[in-house]
Amino acid sequence: GGVVMGAVTHVAHARLGPLPQVRLPWRFAEAKAEPRCAPPLLGQDTVTILLEQGYGSAQIAEWIAQGVVAGDAAGLRQHPAG
């Protein structure tokens, strides 16, 4: 399996603990090609990204409430200009 071949490593995640991550399939002697951080949780960056794309807070909150996008409507309070 991939673990025996060294294809899997673990990355620390603040909420979920150690998460398995697939390493790149190639190695270079002088370069460290390891995952630098754990992936974000589902919806963790949704509000920020949609605000950056010009969507308004009310529209984003509606989408979250309807289940159209994953995210935390509480995150909208951190972006009052949205």
C-alpha positions as CSV (number, residue, x, y, z in Angstrom):
1,G,0.0,0.0,0.0
2,G,0.8,3.7,-0.1
3,V,2.0,3.8,3.5
4,V,4.7,1.2,2.9
5,M,5.9,3.1,-0.2
6,G,6.1,6.3,1.9
7,A,3.3,7.9,-0.2
8,V,1.3,9.1,2.8
9,T,2.4,11.5,5.6
10,H,0.4,13.1,8.4
11,V,-0.2,16.8,8.9
12,A,-1.4,18.4,12.2
13,H,-4.8,20.0,12.1
14,A,-5.9,22.3,15.0
15,R,-9.4,20.8,15.2
16,L,-9.1,17.3,13.7
17,G,-5.7,16.2,14.9
18,P,-3.3,14.3,12.5
19,L,-4.7,14.1,9.0
20,P,-3.3,11.7,6.4
21,Q,-2.0,13.5,3.3
22,V,-0.7,12.1,0.0
23,R,2.9,13.1,-0.7
24,L,4.0,14.1,-4.2
25,P,5.0,11.1,-6.3
26,W,8.5,12.4,-6.9
27,R,11.4,13.3,-4.6
28,F,14.4,15.6,-5.0
29,A,17.5,15.2,-2.9
30,E,17.7,18.9,-1.9
31,A,14.0,19.9,-1.9
32,K,11.5,19.2,0.8
33,A,8.2,18.5,-0.9
34,E,6.0,17.8,2.1
35,P,2.5,19.3,2.7
36,R,3.0,22.5,4.6
37,C,-0.3,22.7,6.4
38,A,-3.6,20.9,6.8
39,P,-6.4,21.6,4.3
40,P,-9.2,24.0,5.4
41,L,-12.4,22.6,6.7
42,L,-15.4,22.5,4.3
43,G,-16.7,26.1,3.9
44,Q,-14.0,27.6,6.1
45,D,-13.0,30.2,3.4
46,T,-16.4,30.5,1.6
47,V,-17.5,33.9,3.1
48,T,-14.1,35.5,2.4
49,I,-13.9,34.3,-1.1
50,L,-17.4,35.2,-2.1
51,L,-17.0,38.7,-0.5
52,E,-13.7,39.1,-2.5
53,Q,-15.7,38.2,-5.7
54,G,-18.1,41.0,-5.0
55,Y,-21.1,39.2,-3.5
56,G,-23.0,40.9,-0.7
57,S,-23.4,39.7,2.8
58,A,-27.1,39.2,2.5
59,Q,-26.8,37.0,-0.6
60,I,-24.1,34.9,1.0
61,A,-26.1,34.4,4.2
62,E,-29.1,33.4,2.1
63,W,-27.0,30.8,0.1
64,I,-25.6,29.4,3.4
65,A,-29.1,29.2,4.9
66,Q,-30.4,27.4,1.7
67,G,-27.4,25.0,1.7
68,V,-26.3,26.3,-1.7
69,V,-22.8,26.8,-0.3
70,A,-21.0,25.5,2.8
71,G,-20.0,28.2,5.2
72,D,-20.6,29.9,8.5
73,A,-22.9,32.9,8.4
74,A,-21.3,34.0,11.6
75,G,-18.2,34.7,9.5
76,L,-20.1,37.5,7.9
77,R,-19.9,39.5,11.1
78,Q,-16.1,39.5,10.7
79,H,-16.6,41.3,7.3
80,P,-18.8,44.3,7.9
81,A,-18.1,45.8,4.5
82,G,-19.6,42.8,2.7
